[in-house]
Amino acid sequence: MTYKEFLELLEELQLDLDSASEALDLEISDIEAWEEEDEIPKSAEKWIKKEKVEFATLNNTNEDNDFEDEENDDLESEDDDDLDINEEEEEEK
């Protein structure tokens, strides 16, 4: 894997060099030095691929769909409550 591919995967995973340096226990300058090499170290390649698998697993759950439905239900309920409050205020006048 090249340095450019590594950076593209970081971006896809919404990570940055700070995250990579912390996870790999390296200085950012050490990671940036990989640009001059043909391939990144195998440990870094293994880490980024593991992160990609975990990211894909998190994004393939149904939790997001359920959350969206719940969010819409909550909004509808809040709108209904607001209508009732306004109606009560008008009735009091």
Secondary structure, 3 states (H helix, E strand, C coil): CCHHHHHHHHHHCCCCHHHHHHHHCCCHHHHHHHHHCCCCCHHHHHHHHHHHHHHHHHHCCCHHHHHHHHHHHHHHHHHHHHHHHHHHHHHHC
